[in-house]
Amino acid sequence: MLIPLILSGGSGTRLWPVSRKNLPKQFLSLTGQGTLFQQTLERTRLLKDVTSPIVVASEDHRFLAAEQLLESGIEGATIVLEPVARNTAPAIALGALEAIARDPDAVLLVLPADHLIGDAKSFTEGVELALPAARDGWLVTFGIRPDRPETGFGYIRRAEPIGTGAYRVAEFVEKPALATAESYLADGGYDWNSGMFLFKASRYLDELRQHAPEMLETVRAAHASAKTDLDFVRIGTDTFAKVPDNSIDYAVMEKTQRAAVIPVACDWSDIGSWSALWLAGVRDTQGNLRDGDTIAVDTSNSLLRSHNHHLLATVGVDNLIVVTTPDATLVAHRDAAQDVKRVVDELKSAGRTEHSLHRVVRRPWGSYDSLESAERFQVKRIVVKPGAALSLQKHHHRAEHWIVVSGTAEVTCDDKVFLLGENQSTYIPLGSVHRLSNPGKVPLEIIEVQSGSYLGEDDIVRLEDVYGRS
């Protein structure tokens, strides 16, 4: 049984301000059809004898993963929730334990959810080449044939062949200086380390037992205490928090005697920065990658990305990254794209929310957009999906006015339950127990006006919730 294991716990801080903690890059549509997560799912469908995937995701992203799986038409997937981030080695161990529960001889195809592959056919051919070695007990990684001296990736040096298209790994090399990367390119025996793997689930756990026994024991204990909730497998928080933080490269691949590499040329990118997206995208004759409403006058070799209903214009610039969102704008030199993470660090240090939340915040029931706010009031546009409902809740510090713009609202306010149609409104007094639901078949859109002494999201007392948040 070939089981895709999709690792979806990344935060994508170098793609700020579009990628943020609560909506990271894997769940965004950055290039091509669908999000990076959905494109990864779609590639697995091209493989022979493949079964439904296992997804390891952050607790914060559980509904994003579930919704995008549903949109992709993927049935039978298992979504394992990491209560805290502990890097790739423990995440893959969780996936391996889930896979063995399905099939003791399962082969895992480990794929990060945020990579871009332009040539899916070459990728699938690489997986087919790797399967015999994986079934023979090798831990196979996929090396990307380099087309430039790249200093942002680790490298793999190939040793002797061990089968059709596969080589034993001689060594893993850290991100090199430019002169060293140029020598690797000239040598021809080095590949980029893609972070994609193929191996039997049982073999991976055997290697962990040998090289990281404490990690394996703690992951096993956390997995044994897991509970099923809705579509999710929730891992025991207290135990998993004790798992050592380590990558698969350091914990296993650099120590095992059975590491193999399959070199592939599949137009791969990890989309690790805005400059990586610029390289991977389709640029115009001036070398610009443009998305959204943009005007580029005497502009070259730049990435310009504008959000909806916002014109972005540049004049007389070169090698820039200019990205706008409703609440933030980034201007950076392309050569400094890796340093965008420093902006995120400053936002965290300052206690600001722009590193984690967009102005439009997605929730399992829909979304809300904070249109305007001041000291004692806030205006939101709320969209509720058909058949969805917000939690039954109350507030200690604010009252709310709801105005229906489109659709039908079912309103619970204390002991009353009633319907509101387009252009109708209601008032929710401070302290009232209330709920907003959409009983219709089209999205419900309302304008909410909050007023009170405190308007933070933490002034929500959830009494009942269909999404398990109460």
N, C-alpha and C positions, 0 to 999 in steps of 0.2 A: 504494500500500500504506500503510495507516494502522497505525503501530506504537506502542503505549503504551510510554513510557520511565518506569519507576518509580524514583524517587530514594529510596533507603532507607538513607542513611548517617548520619541524625541520631542524637543521643544523648538528647534529651528530658530534660535535667537539671532543668527546672522542674517535672517530675512525679515527682521523688523523693519518697518512697522506693519507689514502685511501679516507676517507670522507672529503670533503671540502665544503665551502660555496656554490660554484656554481655547485657542484655535491655531494650532501649529501647522507647519507647512505641509505635512502629509495629508491634511484634510482640506487643502486649498487647491483650486484649479489655477495652476501657474502657467502651464503650457499644454497644448493638446486637448484631448477630450476627457472630461472628468477630472477628479482630483488625483494627486499622486498616489494616494491609497487605492483609489478605484482602478487606476491604470495598473498598479501592481497586482491587484486581484484579477484583472482581465488577462494579464500575461499568463497566469497560472492555468487559465482555461485552455490555453493552446497546447498544454502538455498531455501526453498519453497516460491513461490509467491514473488520473489524479483524482483525489477525493476532496471533500469540503475542507476549507482551511481552518487552522487555529490562529487566532489573533491574540497577541499579548499587547494590551493597551493600558494606559494610565486610567485610574479611577475617574479622573476629571474628564476624560474623553470618551467614556463608555457609550453615551448616547450618539455621539458623532460617529463612532465606529459602527454601531448597530444600524443607524440610519443609512449610512453610505453602503453598507453591505446589502441592505434591503433595496436601495436604489439600483445596485449592480445586479440584482437578481440572484444573489448568492444565498443558497439555502443550506441549512445544516451546519453552519459555522459555529465554532466554539470561541467565545470571547473571554479570555482570562484577564482579570484585572489585577495589575500590580498596585498594592496600596501605597508603596513608596518606590522611587526609582533606584534600582540597584545594578544598572548597566546590563550589557548583553549576555554575559555568561549565566547569571541566574535566570534571566528572562527566557533564554533558550532551554534551560533546565526545566522550567515550568512547562514549556511547550512539549518537551520530550516526555515528561511524565504523563501529560494529557494524551500524547500520541500512542504511548505504550498501552494506555487503557483501551484504546481502539484496536490496536494490533501490536503484539509484542515485537514483530519484525518490521515495524513501520520505518520508512525512509523519510527524513525531514528535509525539505527544501527551505532553507532559512533565508528570508528576504526582508531587508529594511523596507518600510512602507513609503519612504520619501525619496526613492531613487527614480531617475528617468532613464528609460532604455528606448532608444529610437529604432533599433533593429531587433524586433521581437523574434524574428525567425532565427537569427544567429544565436540569440539567447537560448531559445528552446533547443536548438541543435547542441549547444554547449551542455545543457542539462542532460540530454540523451547520452552524450559522450561520457558524462561523469557518473551515470548510474551504475555501470559495472564496477567501477572502483569503489563507490560508496557501498554497494552490496557485498563487496569483498572486504569490508572493514576499514577502508581508508576514510579519513575526514577530508573531504574535498572542498577547497575554496575556489572561487572563480577570479582569475586574474584578468584585468583589462589591459589589452595591448595598448601601450602608450603611444600617443601621436604628437606629444610635445613634452618638453622637460618641465614637469609639474612638481612644484614644491609643497603643494597642499595635501598630497596623498602619501600614505605609506606604500612601500614597494615589497614585492615578493621575488626572490631570486630562485629561478628554476634549477633543479638538478637533473638526474637522468630520467628518461621516460619510464613509466611503469605500465603503460598500456596505450591504447589508441587515444591520442590527444591529451593524455594525462602525464604529469611529471611529479616526481617527489619534490617537496619543498626543501631547498637548501637553507634558506633563512628568510625571516621577515625583517624588513629594514624600516626604521622610522622615517618620518618626513625629512627629505634631504635638503641641503643647500642647492642653489641653482647649478653650480658647477658639477656637483655630484649627480643631480638629476640629468644633466646633459650627458654625462658619461654613461648613465644607465640606458638612456635612449640609444646612444651609439653602440653599446654592448649588445643589445637585442635579447638578452637573457633575463630581463626584469619586466614584471608586470605591475600595474597598480593594484593595490589591495582593495577589493570592492566591498568587503564585508558581507558577501553572499556565500552560503555554504550548502553542502549536500552531504548527509551522512545518516547512518542508521541511528535512531533515537537511543537505542540501547548502547551503541558504541560511544556516543557522546557521554552518557552517564557513566560508563566504565572509565573513560578518561578523566572525568571530574572526580570520580572516586579515588583515582590514583594521584591526581595533581592538585585537587582542591577539595579534600574530603569534608572539611568543615562546612564549605559552601553547600555541597550536595546534601549533607545531613540536615542542615537548616532549611533548605528549600523543600526537601521531602517532608519535613515536619509542618512547614507552612502549607504545603499543598494538601497534606492529609487533613488539615483543619478547614479546608475550603468549603464554602457553602454556595449552592446554586440560588441565584436571585434573578427573576425574570429571565433574560437571555444570557446572563453573565455567571462566570465562575469567580467568586470573590475569595481571594487568598487571605489567610489569617494575618492581620496587620501586625500584631505584636511580635509574632515569630519571624515574619518576613523582614521586619525592620532590623533584625539581627544578622541578616545575610551579608557576608562580605561583598563590597562593591568592587566588581572587576569585569573587564571585557573578556570576550571569548579568546581574543588573540593572546592576552597575557596569561589567562588562567589555563588555557588548553593548547591552542594552536602552536605557540612558540615552545611548548614542552613535549608534545607528543612526538613519537617516532613514526607516526602514520599520517602525516600531513601531506596532502597532494594538491596540485593546482591544475586547473584547466584554463588555458589562455583563451579568451574570447574577444572578438571585436564586434561590439553590439551597440555602438553609439551611446555609451553609458555616461551618466553624470550623477553625482550625489546631490546636486543642487544645494551645495553647502554654503553658498553665498550669492549675492546679487551678480557678481562677476561670473560665477559659474552658470547662472541662468542666462546671462548675456551670451556666453559662449555656446550654450545649448540651443538658443532660440534662432528663429529665422530673422535675420537683420536686413534692413533696407540697403540701398546702394551707397548710403553714407555710413554704413556700419552701425546704424541705430536699431535697437530693439524697442519697439513702441507698443504700448498696450493702453487702451482707453482713448479719451479725447485729448490728443496731443498735437501741438504745432512745433516743428523743429526747424528753426531758421539758422543757417550757418552752424549746424550742430552735427557732430560726427562721433562715432564709436561710443555712443552713450546708451544707457538704459533709461527709458522714460515710461513711467507707469502711473496712470491717473485713475482715481476711483470714479464711480458713477456721477454724472452731472457736474463734473469739475474739469475745467479746461486747464491743461498744463502746457505752458509755452516756454521754450528756451531759445536764446539768441547768442550766437558766437561762443559756444562752449564745446569742449572735447573731452572724451574719457570721463564722463560724469555718470553717476547714478542719481536719479531724481524720482522719488516714489512718494505719492500722496495717498493718504487715507482721510476719512472724515475728521479725525482728531489729531493727526500727526503728519509731518512731512520730513523725509530724509533727503539730504543732499550730501553726496560723498564722492570722492575720487574713486574710480574703478580699482585702482591699485590698493586702496584702503578698505576694500569690501569686507575683509576678514575682521576688521576692527569695529564693525557695527555692533558686535556683542558688547563693547564697552559702553555704548549708549544704554543698552538694556541694563547693564550693571549699575549705571548712574541712576536710572529710573528706580530700580529696586532700592538703592541706598537712600534715595530721597523720599521713599514711601509713596511713590506715585503708582497709579494703576495702569498706565499706558503700556507697561511691559507685559501685562497679563490679559487685559480686557480690551476689546474693540468698543467703539461707541455702540455698534449693533452687537448685542449679546445673544448668543444662541442658547436655547434651553430645550429639553426634550419635548416640550409642548409647542415650541415655535421660537419666537424671538422678540426682543424689544430694542428700541432705538431711543436713546436719550436725546430728545430734540432741543431742550432748553432747560436751564436750571439756574437758580439763584439761592439766596440764603434761606428762604422759607417756602419755595415752591420748585417743582420739577414737572416737566411735560415729557411723556413717553408715547411712542407709537408701538402698540402691542399687536403682534400677529399670532393667532392661535390656529394650529393645524386642525383640519376636520377630524372630529371625534376626540380631540385632545382636551385636557383640563389642567388648569393650574392647581396647586395644592390648596386644601382648605386651610385658611390662615387668618391671622389677625396682626395688627400693628399697635404698638404702644405710643407712637409719637406722630403719626400722620393719619389724615383722612384722604379719601380719593374720590374723584369724579370720573366716571366712565362715559364716553360718547362713542356710539357705534358708527363707524364709517362705512363698513360693508360687512355682509354676512349676518348671522344670527347669533346672539349671545344668550346663554343660559346663566343667570345670575343667582347665586346663593348669598343672602345677607341675613345673618342670624337665623330666624325661623321662617324666612320667606324664600321661595324659589320662583323665579319668573323669567320670561323671555323678553329680550329687547331686539328690535329691528333697526334697520338703517335710519340714522338721524335721531334715534331715541337715546336717552341718557339716564344715569342714576347716580346716587350719592352713597358712598360707603363711609359711615361715621368712624371716627377714631375708636379703636377697641372692638369693632364689630367683627364677628366671625364671618368670613366671606370666601367665595370661590367664583372663578370665571371659567366657563366651559363653552366649547363649540359643538353644538349638537348637529350642525349642518354638514353639507358635503363640499363646501367651498371654504377657503380660509376666512377666518373672522379677523377683522381689523378694527381696533378701537384706539381712541386717543385717551390717555389717562393723565389727569392733572392731580398731582400730589401736593398737599399743603400741610405744614406742621413744623415742629421744632427740630426734627431730625429726619432725614430722608434716605439714609443709607440702606443698602441691601440687607444688612444684618438686623434691621428692624422687621424681620419676618419671623413669626412664630408659626411653624408648620404643625398643624394638628392631624392632618391626614394627607397622604400623597400616593398616587398610583405609581410613581417612579422611585419609591423607596427612599425619599429624601427627608421624611418627617423624623 
